[in-house]
């Protein structure tokens, strides 16, 4: 069996086997780095020969390209262009085109602004598997600001998880050259697939921007965090099958209802707990009895946070209040993105002065 370290290039879903310096869109784009991958796509850094600038080109699998979700993602990103700004951070779609592989199958390519590594990437560098309270408050505040605008348009994102919270990085020539100097491209290795074909395999290397898991409260306020990956998103409602992390789904969705914007709030609550503790709030048993398990677990938050030991004791009551506001069993009783963004728990998200952070709250 072929052992691909990231996406399996020999599967029926059909990833485009991209090579460095490969030309896309009739030679306009030249591939110079692999940035990331997921179950539906891979993303590559390209340089545009016409505009002489860098882009992130997300290349969907052949299977994903033919699904309705591909066109939906493209159209949603087009529609979000009006709110893509320095204050409301969603990926900006600049162009799209199709590439055809050696089997004659199409791949939708989305030309997006260059973004950096994810909050999940940062979390995994901490030996404790968690992030400090001030860090999580900043992240949640930024994401809530995005959801405020996105949910107002009745768009359900559907994947409000740490791997889709990404840092802004500069896309100027100097910024990209600095990124290459700090982390040059790794060499590929060859893997023979189950189809007998030998593939050059590249490791994903998103650019970093200097923010580490131990970045101080004053410094992390300068970070710009985007909500990425609208491949799961749609307007109005989503079926359960659209989600990949089922233990982050709210009870009503697991019981057969379609997800509404309140599902994004539930997922944000689950992700907040995960970032603070390094552990998932719900195990697989939640999937079989969601209301019962959720009610029991949410009732035990004080014990869970205290035993985990990563949230400062003085911050636990406010953190529990926040989590419960996101994790109300009834969707109608959940908080909303605007209240999260404007609320006390994320109060440090708007300020970079370093004086607005509650020292007692950050003390361990």
N, C-alpha and C positions, 0 to 999 in steps of 0.2 A: 504493500500500500504506500502510495506517495505521501511524503510528509512535508506539506507546505507550512511554513511558519505563520503565514497570515492567510490570505484568501487562497482557496484551492482553485488553481487555474484549469484543472482537468474536469471540473464538474459540469453538469448539464445546465446550471443556471447561467454559465457563460460570462466569466470575467474577461475583459479585454486584456490580453497579455502584453502590457505596455513595456517598451524598452526606453532606456535613457536616450535622449536626442531624437526620439521618434517624432515625426512631423504629424500634426493634426490639422484639420480644417484646411486641406490643400496647401500645407506647408506654412501656414500662418503661425501656428503654435509649435514650439519646440520643447519637449519634455526634459526637465533637468533635475527632478527630485521626486521621490514618492513621499507624500504627506500623510496618507492614512488610508484606511479601508474599513468596510463594514459588510453586513450581510447582503447588501444590494448594490454596492459600488466600491470603487477605489478612487482616490483623489491624488492629483499630481500637480506639481509646480511647473508652470510653463512660462516661457518668455514670448511675448507677442511681437512678431517682426514688424507689424504695421505701426503699433502704438509704442513700441519699445518700453513695455512695462510688464510686470509679473502678474500672473493670475493663478488661482487654484481651479483646476478643471476637474470636476466630479464626473466620472465616467460610470454610468449605470451598467449593470450586467445586461446581457441580451434578454434574459427573462424579465427583469424589472422594467426594461425599456418598453416591453409590449404590454405591461400592466397599466391600468387606468391611473394608478398612483404616480406614475412617472410624469404624465402630462399635468396631473393635479399639482405635483410639486413645482413644476416649472411655472404654471399659471399662478400659484399662490405666491411664489417668490416675486413674480412680476407685480402682483397686486400689492405686495409688501414694500415695494420700492418707495412708495410715498411716505413710509414711516421709518425707512432706513436712514439713520442719521447718527451723529455723534452721541446723542442722548438716548436713542432707542435702538438698541444694537441687534439687528438681524442681518444675515448675510445678504449682500446686494448682488442680484443676478444681472450681469452685463450682456450676456449673449448665450446662445445655445446652438448646437449643431449635432449632426449625427456622424459617427464613424462606422464603417462596415468591416467586420473581421474576416479572417480567412475562410470561415464557413458560410459567409454571406449574410450573417446576422447583424442587425443594427444595434448600436449603442448610443443612447442619448448622452450628450456631453453638456454639462452646465458650467458656464464660465463665471466664476465667483471671485469676490475679493479674497485676498490672502489673509487667512487667520492662523493663529498659532496653536500651541499645545492646549490640552483640555485641563479642566479642574481635576478630573479623574487621574490624568497623568501626574499632576502634582501630588495628589493624595497618596498615590502608590509609592512615592519617593520617601514618605515619612514612615519610619519603622513601626509606628503605632497604627498605621493605616487610617488615621483620621486627620482632620485639619483643626486648627485652633478656632475658638469661638468667634473672634473678631473676623477671621478669614471667611467663615461660613456666613456670617451676617452680611458681609460685603457681597458675597456671591449671590445669596438669596435676594438681597435688595436689587441687584442689577437684573437678575432674571425676572423678578416680579415686575420691574418696570417694563420689560419687554412683553411679558404676558398681559400686562394692563392694556397695551395697545392691540396685541394680537387677539386676545379674548374678546375685546370690544367689537372686533369684526366677526365674532362668532367662529373664529378659527380655533380648532382643537389641535395643539401641537402634537400630543400623543407620545412624546419621548422626552419628558422633562427629567433627565437623568444627568449625572455628573460628566459622562463622556461627551455630552452635547453642550456643555458649558465651556466655551473656548475663549482664550485670551486674544485680544487684538495684537497684531504685530505690524510693524511698518512694512510697506511694500515698495519703498524707494530702492533704487539700486544700491545705495550705501547700506541700508538696513538688511537687504537680502545678502549682500556680500559679507556683512558682519556675521550673519547667520551661518553661512558656509564656512567662514573662518573658525567659528566656535564649534561647529559640528559638521565636518566634511562628509560628503556622501560615503556611505559604506559600500564596499564592493559586493556585487551580487554573487550568489552561488547557484549551482545548477541542480534542478530536481527533475527526475523522470516521472511523469504522471502515469496514471493507470491507463491512459490512452496510448502509451508508448512514446509520447513526445517529450523532448527535453526542454525545460523552461528555464530562463534566467529569472531568478527570484530576488526581489528587492525588499529591503526592510523599510517600514515607514519611519520617517524622520521629520515630524512637524517642527517648525521653528519655535524656539523658546524666547522669552522676552525678559528674563531675569527674575521673575517672581517665583519664589520657592515656597515650600510649605511653612517655613519659619519666618516668612516676611512679616515685618512688624505691622501693627495696626495703622500707624501713620503712613507707611509706604504702600500697603495693599489698597488704600483708598484711591491711588492713582491708576489702578488697573482698570481696563475696559473689558468687560466680560460679555460675550455675545451668546445668544441662544441659537445654536446651529442645528442643522439636519431637519429640514421640513419634509423629509421623505415619508413620514408617518402622518403628516398633517392633512386636515381637510376642513372644510367649513361645516358648521352645525354639529354633526355627530360622527363618531367613529365606531365601527364594530370591534369586538374584542380581538378578532384575528389580526387587526392592524398593529397590535402591540407586541413587542418582543420580550419585555420583562414583566411577566404576568403577576409576580408577587408585588409589583408596584401599582397594580390596577385597583381601583376602588371597588368596594363590595357590589355596588349596583351593576357594574360592568361584568364582573364574574358571574353574576346571577342572570345575565342575558340582556341587560339594557345596553343601548349604545352610549358611548362616552360623550359627554358634553364638556363645556369648558371647565366645569367643576372637577373633572377628572385630572386636568393639569394641576390644579391646586393640591389634590390628594397626592399626586406623584411628587410635587415639590416638597410636601411634608415628609414623605418617605425618603427622598433624597437628602433633605436637611438632616434627618436622623442619621442616615448613613455617613454623611460627611463628618458629623460631630463625633460619631462613635467608632466608625470603621466596620460596623456590622449592619446587616440588613434588618429592618424592623420586623419583617414577617418571613417565616420559613414556609416551606412547601405545604405545611398543614393548613395554612391560611387559604389556599386555593380550594380546599374541599369544604370548608365552613367559614366563609369570609366574614360574615357578620359576627358570629360567635367569637372567632379568634381575634378579630380586630377590636371588639369590645373589651375582651380580656386584656389584650396587649396594651391598648391605650390607657386602660385603667392602672397598668403597672409601670407607667413611664417613669415615675419618681424612682422606683426601685431599679429599673433598668439603667437609668442615667447615673444613679448613685453607684451602683455596682460596677458599671463600666469605667467610671473614674476619670473620664476625659473632659467633661464639662465642669468648669469651676462650680463648687457647691453653691455659691451665692447666686449663680446664674441659672440654676436648675429650675426654680419656680417660674421665672419668666419664659424659659425655654419650653417648659411643659405647656404653659398657656398658649404659646405660639403653635406648637405642634398640634395640640388638640383643636385649635381653630382651623387648621388645614385638614385634619383627619376626622372631622365630624362624619358619622355614619351616614346621615342624611345629606345628600348633595346640597339641598336648600339651606342647610345650616352652616355650610363651610364658609370660611372667609373668602375674599376675592383678592385679585392681584393688586388692585389699587390700595386696599387697606393694608396689605402686607408691606407694600413699598412705603406707604406713609406712616406705618406703625412704629411703635417704640422699639420693637425687637431688632429692626433693621435700621435704626436711627443713624448709625455710623456710616451707612452706605453712601450718603451724599457729601460727606465732608472729608477733605484731605488735610485739614489743619493739624491733626494729631492731638488737639486739645479736647475734642468732643467725645473721646473714648472714656468710658467709665472704668477707672482703674480697679475698683472693687469687683466689677463684673469680670475683668480679665484676670484677676488674681487667682491663683490656683490653690 
